[in-house]
Amino acid sequence: MKRRFSKKAFALAFLIHFLGTWWLFAASVRALAEWKRTGAADPLGLTVWAWVLQPVSMFALHFLRLGLAPSGYFYFFMLPWMIIVAFCFGLLIPRFSRSTPRNI
């Protein structure tokens, strides 16, 4: 019988996504400190990686300005998006894994 959900894939995807988001947050804080110190612009790579790792949060940050602080939207969507991504990987990895038997 085929496995329908992989807890290991879920945990691994969540951990990788969490660490990537943590790295992005730390790099953004460093870029903000550098901007305050020198006036240098934010690196484009941070914006690109932010859209890759947190597209729902970035969409809310840039397009859903409803009077609340944009950072409130960004942080509100971070954890649910990480869980959704990890859940999708938990469902997809068993389907494409070579260790599961396939009927040909």
C-alpha positions in Angstrom: 0.0 0.0 0.0 1.3 3.4 -0.9 2.0 5.9 1.7 -0.1 9.0 1.4 1.8 11.4 3.6 5.4 11.5 4.7 6.1 13.0 8.1 9.8 13.0 7.4 9.4 15.0 4.2 7.0 17.4 6.1 9.5 17.9 8.9 12.5 18.3 6.5 10.6 20.8 4.3 9.4 22.8 7.3 12.9 22.9 8.7 14.5 23.9 5.4 11.9 26.6 4.8 12.2 27.8 8.4 15.9 28.1 8.2 15.7 29.8 4.8 13.2 32.3 6.2 15.4 32.9 9.2 18.4 33.5 7.0 16.4 35.9 4.9 15.2 37.8 8.0 18.7 38.0 9.4 20.1 39.2 6.1 17.4 41.8 5.9 18.2 43.1 9.3 21.9 43.4 8.4 20.9 45.2 5.1 18.7 47.6 7.1 21.6 48.3 9.5 23.9 48.9 6.5 21.4 51.2 4.9 21.1 53.2 8.1 24.9 53.5 8.4 25.8 54.2 4.8 22.6 54.9 2.8 23.3 52.0 0.5 20.3 50.5 -1.2 18.9 47.0 -0.4 20.4 44.2 -2.4 18.1 43.0 -5.2 18.8 39.4 -4.2 17.1 39.8 -0.8 13.9 41.0 -2.5 14.0 38.1 -5.0 14.6 35.5 -2.2 11.8 37.1 -0.2 9.4 36.6 -3.1 10.6 32.9 -3.5 10.4 32.0 0.2 7.4 34.0 1.3 5.2 35.0 -1.7 2.0 35.3 0.2 3.6 37.5 2.8 5.3 39.7 0.1 2.0 40.0 -1.7 0.3 41.2 1.4 3.2 43.5 2.2 3.1 45.2 -1.2 -0.5 45.0 -2.4 -2.8 44.8 0.7 -2.1 48.0 2.4 -5.2 48.4 4.4 -4.1 50.9 7.0 -2.2 48.5 9.2 1.6 48.3 9.3 2.9 46.2 6.4 5.1 44.2 8.7 2.0 43.0 10.5 0.8 41.3 7.3 4.3 39.9 6.6 4.7 38.2 9.9 1.1 37.1 10.1 1.4 34.9 7.0 4.9 33.5 7.6 4.1 30.5 9.7 1.0 29.4 7.9 2.8 29.6 4.6 5.7 27.4 6.0 3.2 24.9 7.1 1.4 24.8 3.8 4.7 24.4 1.9 5.7 21.6 4.2 2.3 19.9 3.9 2.5 20.0 0.1 6.0 18.4 0.2 4.7 15.8 2.7 2.0 14.8 0.2 4.1 15.0 -3.0 7.3 13.2 -1.9 5.7 9.8 -1.4 4.1 10.1 -4.8 7.4 10.7 -6.6 9.6 8.6 -4.3 11.3 5.6 -5.9 11.0 3.5 -2.7 7.3 3.0 -3.1 6.2 0.2 -5.5 4.5 1.2 -8.7 2.1 -0.6 -10.9 3.3 -0.6 -14.5 
